[in-house]
Amino acid sequence: MIRIIFLGKTKEHYVKDGIEDYLNRLKKFVRVEIIEIADEKILKETHAIKEKEAEKILKAWNEKGHLVSMDEKGKEMTSIEFAEFM
C-alpha cells in the first residue's frame, strides 16, 4: 500500500487533473490512500511552521512503512528512477 500525504490544497485544475490521472493508473497496481493535511497558518518563524507540519505528517504516517519526503531541494529523479526507488 502507498499512502500519499499532502500538505495544503491544490488549487490549479490542471494539477488536480494530473494527480487524478496518475492515481487512476497507479491504483491498478497497488492500493493507494490519500491524506490531505491542512497547512499551518503563517507564523513569524518558518522553523515553527515546518515543525508543526512535520508533526502532522508523522502522525498520519504508518510507522511500519517507509517515509519518503519530497520537496524542491531534494534529489531529482526521472520517472523510471523514481519507479525503481519505490
DSSP file with accessible surface (Angstrom, degrees, kcal/mol):
  #  RESIDUE AA STRUCTURE BP1 BP2  ACC     N-H-->O    O-->H-N    N-H-->O    O-->H-N    TCO  KAPPA ALPHA  PHI   PSI    X-CA   Y-CA   Z-CA
    1    1 A M              0   0  101      0, 0.0     2,-0.5     0, 0.0    31,-0.2   0.000 360.0 360.0 360.0 143.0    0.0    0.0    0.0
    2    2 A I  E     -a   32   0A  45     29,-2.7    31,-2.7    63,-0.0     2,-0.6  -0.972 360.0-162.9-115.4 127.5    1.1    3.5   -0.7
    3    3 A R  E     -a   33   0A  75     -2,-0.5     2,-0.6    29,-0.2    31,-0.2  -0.959   5.5-162.5-110.2 120.5    0.0    6.4    1.5
    4    4 A I  E     -a   34   0A  46     29,-3.1    31,-2.9    -2,-0.6     2,-0.6  -0.919   2.7-163.2-107.1 123.2    0.4    9.8    0.0
    5    5 A I  E     -a   35   0A  42     -2,-0.6     2,-0.4    29,-0.2    31,-0.2  -0.933   5.7-166.0-111.0 119.8    0.2   12.7    2.4
    6    6 A F  E     -a   36   0A  57     29,-3.0    31,-3.4    -2,-0.6     2,-0.5  -0.858  12.4-145.8-104.4 139.6   -0.3   16.2    1.0
    7    7 A L  E     -a   37   0A  69     -2,-0.4    31,-0.2    29,-0.2    29,-0.0  -0.906  69.5  -9.1 -98.7 125.3    0.2   19.5    2.9
    8    8 A G  S    S-     0   0   10     29,-3.4     2,-0.4    -2,-0.5    29,-0.2  -0.120  92.6 -65.9  81.9 178.3   -2.4   22.1    1.8
    9    9 A K        -     0   0  156     27,-0.1     2,-0.6    30,-0.0    -2,-0.0  -0.841  36.7-125.8-108.8 144.9   -4.9   22.1   -1.0
   10   10 A T        +     0   0   41     -2,-0.4    -2,-0.0     1,-0.2     6,-0.0  -0.796  26.9 179.2 -88.0 123.6   -4.1   22.0   -4.7
   11   11 A K        +     0   0  167     -2,-0.6     2,-0.3     5,-0.0    -1,-0.2   0.779  51.3  89.7 -96.7 -32.2   -6.0   24.9   -6.3
   12   12 A E     >  -     0   0   98      1,-0.1     4,-2.1     2,-0.0     3,-0.3  -0.526  66.3-147.0 -74.2 129.8   -5.0   24.6  -10.0
   13   13 A H  H  > S+     0   0  137     -2,-0.3     4,-2.9     1,-0.2     5,-0.2   0.867  96.9  56.7 -64.5 -37.3   -7.4   22.4  -12.0
   14   14 A Y  H  > S+     0   0  175      2,-0.2     4,-1.9     1,-0.2    -1,-0.2   0.865 108.4  48.0 -66.0 -31.8   -4.6   21.1  -14.3
   15   15 A V  H  > S+     0   0   48     -3,-0.3     4,-2.7     2,-0.2     5,-0.2   0.936 111.9  49.1 -71.6 -43.9   -2.7   19.9  -11.3
   16   16 A K  H  X S+     0   0   97     -4,-2.1     4,-2.6     1,-0.2    -2,-0.2   0.912 111.5  50.0 -59.4 -43.5   -5.7   18.2   -9.8
   17   17 A D  H  X S+     0   0  109     -4,-2.9     4,-2.4     2,-0.2    -1,-0.2   0.903 111.1  49.1 -62.4 -41.6   -6.4   16.6  -13.2
   18   18 A G  H  X S+     0   0   39     -4,-1.9     4,-2.5     2,-0.2    -2,-0.2   0.916 111.7  48.5 -64.6 -42.2   -2.8   15.3  -13.4
   19   19 A I  H  X S+     0   0   48     -4,-2.7     4,-2.7     2,-0.2     5,-0.2   0.937 112.1  49.1 -62.4 -46.8   -3.0   13.9   -9.9
   20   20 A E  H  X S+     0   0   98     -4,-2.6     4,-2.3    -5,-0.2    -2,-0.2   0.920 111.8  48.8 -61.6 -42.6   -6.3   12.2  -10.6
   21   21 A D  H  X S+     0   0   78     -4,-2.4     4,-1.9     2,-0.2    -1,-0.2   0.941 112.8  47.2 -62.5 -46.5   -5.0   10.6  -13.8
   22   22 A Y  H  X S+     0   0  127     -4,-2.5     4,-2.6     1,-0.2    -2,-0.2   0.922 112.0  50.1 -63.5 -42.4   -1.8    9.4  -12.1
   23   23 A L  H  X S+     0   0   11     -4,-2.7     4,-2.8     1,-0.2    -1,-0.2   0.900 107.5  53.8 -64.8 -39.4   -3.7    7.9   -9.2
   24   24 A N  H  < S+     0   0   79     -4,-2.3     4,-0.5    -5,-0.2    -1,-0.2   0.895 112.4  44.6 -62.2 -38.3   -6.1    6.1  -11.5
   25   25 A R  H >< S+     0   0  147     -4,-1.9     3,-0.9    -5,-0.2     4,-0.3   0.918 114.8  48.2 -68.7 -43.3   -3.2    4.5  -13.3
   26   26 A L  H >X S+     0   0   33     -4,-2.6     3,-2.2     1,-0.2     4,-1.7   0.878 100.2  65.3 -66.4 -38.2   -1.4    3.6  -10.0
   27   27 A K  T 3< S+     0   0  107     -4,-2.8    -1,-0.2     1,-0.3    -2,-0.2   0.690  89.3  68.3 -63.2 -16.6   -4.5    2.1   -8.4
   28   28 A K  T <4 S+     0   0  172     -3,-0.9    -1,-0.3    -4,-0.5    -2,-0.2   0.732 113.5  28.4 -70.8 -21.3   -4.4   -0.7  -11.0
   29   29 A F  T <4 S+     0   0  176     -3,-2.2     2,-0.3     1,-0.3    -2,-0.2   0.663 128.0  14.9-113.2 -25.3   -1.2   -2.0   -9.4
   30   30 A V  S  < S-     0   0   42     -4,-1.7     2,-0.3   -28,-0.0    -1,-0.3  -0.993  77.8 -98.9-152.9 151.2   -1.3   -1.0   -5.8
   31   31 A R        -     0   0  173     -2,-0.3   -29,-2.7    -3,-0.1     2,-0.4  -0.595  42.2-163.4 -72.6 133.1   -3.7    0.2   -3.1
   32   32 A V  E     -a    2   0A  20     -2,-0.3     2,-0.4   -31,-0.2   -29,-0.2  -0.973  11.1-168.1-125.8 133.3   -3.3    4.0   -2.6
   33   33 A E  E     -a    3   0A  64    -31,-2.7   -29,-3.1    -2,-0.4     2,-0.5  -0.983   8.9-155.3-119.8 131.5   -4.5    6.1    0.3
   34   34 A I  E     -a    4   0A  60     -2,-0.4     2,-0.5   -31,-0.2   -29,-0.2  -0.916  10.2-176.2-108.7 129.4   -4.6    9.9    0.0
   35   35 A I  E     -a    5   0A  39    -31,-2.9   -29,-3.0    -2,-0.5     2,-0.5  -0.990   8.6-160.1-125.2 120.8   -4.4   12.0    3.1
   36   36 A E  E     -a    6   0A 104     -2,-0.5     2,-0.4   -31,-0.2   -29,-0.2  -0.898   8.1-165.6-101.8 128.3   -4.7   15.8    2.9
   37   37 A I  E     -a    7   0A  21    -31,-3.4   -29,-3.4    -2,-0.5     2,-0.1  -0.942  24.2-116.5-114.8 131.8   -3.4   17.8    5.8
   38   38 A A        -     0   0   69     -2,-0.4     2,-0.1   -31,-0.2    18,-0.1  -0.425  33.2-122.4 -64.5 135.0   -4.2   21.4    6.3
   39   39 A D        -     0   0   92     -2,-0.1     2,-0.1     1,-0.1    -1,-0.1  -0.376  33.9 -94.9 -75.8 160.8   -1.1   23.6    6.2
   40   40 A E        -     0   0   44      9,-0.1    -1,-0.1     1,-0.1     3,-0.1  -0.417  38.5-102.0 -76.2 151.4   -0.2   25.8    9.1
   41   41 A K        -     0   0  170      1,-0.1     2,-0.2    -2,-0.1    -1,-0.1  -0.347  53.3 -85.7 -65.4 152.1   -1.1   29.4    9.4
   42   42 A I        -     0   0  162      2,-0.0     2,-0.3    -2,-0.0    -1,-0.1  -0.452  54.5-177.5 -67.4 124.5    1.7   31.8    8.7
   43   43 A L        -     0   0   70     -2,-0.2     6,-0.1     2,-0.1    -1,-0.0  -0.728  40.1-107.4-114.2 170.1    3.8   32.4   11.8
   44   44 A K  S    S+     0   0  212     -2,-0.3     2,-0.6     1,-0.1     3,-0.1   0.865 105.9  59.7 -66.2 -34.7    6.8   34.7   12.3
   45   45 A E     >  -     0   0  133      1,-0.2     4,-1.4     2,-0.0     3,-0.3  -0.855  64.0-162.2-104.1 118.0    9.2   31.7   12.4
   46   46 A T  H  > S+     0   0   93     -2,-0.6     4,-2.4     1,-0.2     5,-0.2   0.874  93.5  60.6 -60.7 -36.7    9.4   29.5    9.3
   47   47 A H  H  > S+     0   0  118      1,-0.2     4,-2.2     2,-0.2    -1,-0.2   0.895 101.9  52.0 -59.9 -39.9   11.0   26.8   11.5
   48   48 A A  H  > S+     0   0   28     -3,-0.3     4,-2.1     2,-0.2    -1,-0.2   0.886 108.6  50.7 -65.7 -38.1    8.0   26.7   13.8
   49   49 A I  H  X S+     0   0   26     -4,-1.4     4,-2.5     1,-0.2     5,-0.2   0.949 110.6  48.8 -63.1 -48.4    5.7   26.1   10.8
   50   50 A K  H  X S+     0   0  122     -4,-2.4     4,-2.5     1,-0.2    -2,-0.2   0.877 109.8  52.4 -61.3 -38.4    7.9   23.3    9.5
   51   51 A E  H  X S+     0   0   98     -4,-2.2     4,-2.2    -5,-0.2    -1,-0.2   0.935 110.9  46.3 -63.9 -44.3    7.9   21.6   12.9
   52   52 A K  H  X S+     0   0   95     -4,-2.1     4,-1.8     2,-0.2    -2,-0.2   0.904 114.1  47.8 -65.9 -41.3    4.1   21.7   13.2
   53   53 A E  H  X S+     0   0   36     -4,-2.5     4,-2.3     1,-0.2    -1,-0.2   0.900 110.0  52.9 -67.1 -37.8    3.7   20.4    9.7
   54   54 A A  H  X S+     0   0   45     -4,-2.5     4,-2.8    -5,-0.2     5,-0.2   0.906 106.7  53.2 -62.4 -40.0    6.2   17.6   10.3
   55   55 A E  H  X S+     0   0  128     -4,-2.2     4,-1.9     1,-0.2    -1,-0.2   0.914 109.2  48.9 -60.5 -42.6    4.3   16.6   13.4
   56   56 A K  H  X S+     0   0   68     -4,-1.8     4,-1.7     2,-0.2    -1,-0.2   0.902 111.8  48.8 -64.7 -41.7    1.1   16.3   11.4
   57   57 A I  H  X S+     0   0   40     -4,-2.3     4,-1.4     1,-0.2    -2,-0.2   0.937 111.3  48.7 -63.8 -47.2    2.8   14.2    8.7
   58   58 A L  H  < S+     0   0   88     -4,-2.8    -1,-0.2     1,-0.2    -2,-0.2   0.859 108.8  54.3 -63.1 -33.3    4.4   11.9   11.3
   59   59 A K  H  < S+     0   0  189     -4,-1.9    -1,-0.2    -5,-0.2    -2,-0.2   0.880 112.0  43.9 -67.1 -36.3    1.0   11.5   12.9
   60   60 A A  H  < S+     0   0   23     -4,-1.7     2,-0.2    -3,-0.2    -1,-0.2   0.681  96.5  97.9 -80.6 -18.4   -0.6   10.4    9.6
   61   61 A W  S  < S-     0   0   65     -4,-1.4     2,-0.9    -5,-0.1     6,-0.1  -0.487  74.1-132.2 -77.1 138.1    2.4    8.1    8.7
   62   62 A N    >   -     0   0   70     -2,-0.2     3,-2.3     1,-0.1   -59,-0.1  -0.785  15.9-150.0 -86.7 109.6    2.1    4.4    9.3
   63   63 A E  T 3  S+     0   0  152     -2,-0.9    -1,-0.1     1,-0.3     4,-0.1   0.580  88.6  72.5 -63.6  -7.7    5.5    3.7   11.0
   64   64 A K  T 3  S+     0   0  195      2,-0.1    -1,-0.3    -3,-0.0     2,-0.1   0.681  97.6  56.1 -78.3 -16.6    5.5    0.2    9.6
   65   65 A G  S <  S-     0   0   37     -3,-2.3     2,-0.3     1,-0.1   -63,-0.0  -0.348  96.4 -85.5-104.3-173.6    6.3    1.5    6.2
   66   66 A H        -     0   0  185     -2,-0.1     2,-0.5     2,-0.0    -4,-0.1  -0.743  33.3-139.8 -94.8 144.0    9.0    3.8    4.7
   67   67 A L        -     0   0   78     -2,-0.3     2,-0.5    -4,-0.1    -9,-0.0  -0.913  18.4-176.2-106.5 122.8    8.6    7.5    4.7
   68   68 A V        -     0   0   59     -2,-0.5     2,-0.4     2,-0.0    -2,-0.0  -0.985   7.3-162.5-119.5 121.6    9.7    9.4    1.6
   69   69 A S        -     0   0  103     -2,-0.5     2,-0.4     2,-0.0    -2,-0.0  -0.882   3.6-161.2-106.8 134.9    9.6   13.2    1.7
   70   70 A M        +     0   0  136     -2,-0.4     2,-0.3     4,-0.1    -2,-0.0  -0.956  21.7 145.9-119.4 133.6    9.6   15.3   -1.4
   71   71 A D    >   -     0   0   84     -2,-0.4     3,-1.9     4,-0.1    -2,-0.0  -0.954  60.3 -92.1-154.0 172.1   10.5   18.9   -1.7
   72   72 A E  T 3  S+     0   0  168     -2,-0.3     4,-0.0     1,-0.3    -2,-0.0   0.689 121.5  53.3 -65.1 -15.6   12.1   21.3   -4.2
   73   73 A K  T 3  S+     0   0  166      2,-0.1    -1,-0.3     3,-0.0     3,-0.1   0.450  92.0 100.1 -97.9   1.1   15.5   20.9   -2.5
   74   74 A G  S <  S-     0   0   43     -3,-1.9     2,-0.3     1,-0.2    -4,-0.1  -0.080  88.3 -68.1 -80.9-179.1   15.5   17.1   -2.8
   75   75 A K        -     0   0  174      1,-0.1     2,-0.3     0, 0.0    -1,-0.2  -0.517  50.4-130.4 -71.1 130.8   17.2   14.7   -5.2
   76   76 A E        -     0   0  179     -2,-0.3     2,-0.3    -3,-0.1    -1,-0.1  -0.659  30.2-177.9 -85.5 135.7   15.7   15.0   -8.7
   77   77 A M        -     0   0   59     -2,-0.3     2,-0.1     4,-0.0     0, 0.0  -0.966  25.8-121.7-131.6 151.7   14.8   11.7  -10.4
   78   78 A T     >  -     0   0   78     -2,-0.3     4,-2.6     1,-0.1     5,-0.2  -0.349  41.4-101.1 -76.6 170.1   13.3   10.6  -13.7
   79   79 A S  H  > S+     0   0  109      1,-0.2     4,-2.5     2,-0.2     5,-0.2   0.907 125.4  49.6 -59.8 -40.5   10.1    8.7  -13.7
   80   80 A I  H  > S+     0   0  118      2,-0.2     4,-2.4     1,-0.2    -1,-0.2   0.927 110.5  49.0 -66.9 -43.3   12.0    5.5  -14.2
   81   81 A E  H  > S+     0   0   90      1,-0.2     4,-2.3     2,-0.2    -2,-0.2   0.914 112.4  48.7 -61.4 -42.0   14.4    6.2  -11.4
   82   82 A F  H  X S+     0   0   53     -4,-2.6     4,-2.6     2,-0.2    -2,-0.2   0.921 109.8  51.6 -66.0 -41.2   11.5    7.0   -9.0
   83   83 A A  H  < S+     0   0   68     -4,-2.5    -2,-0.2     1,-0.2    -1,-0.2   0.914 111.6  47.3 -61.2 -42.3    9.7    3.8  -10.0
   84   84 A E  H  < S+     0   0  153     -4,-2.4    -1,-0.2     1,-0.2    -2,-0.2   0.894 111.0  52.2 -66.1 -37.4   12.8    1.8   -9.3
   85   85 A F  H  <        0   0  116     -4,-2.3    -2,-0.2     1,-0.2    -1,-0.2   0.917 360.0 360.0 -63.2 -43.9   13.3    3.6   -6.0
   86   86 A M     <        0   0  112     -4,-2.6    -1,-0.2    -5,-0.1    -2,-0.2   0.867 360.0 360.0 -68.7 360.0    9.7    2.8   -5.0
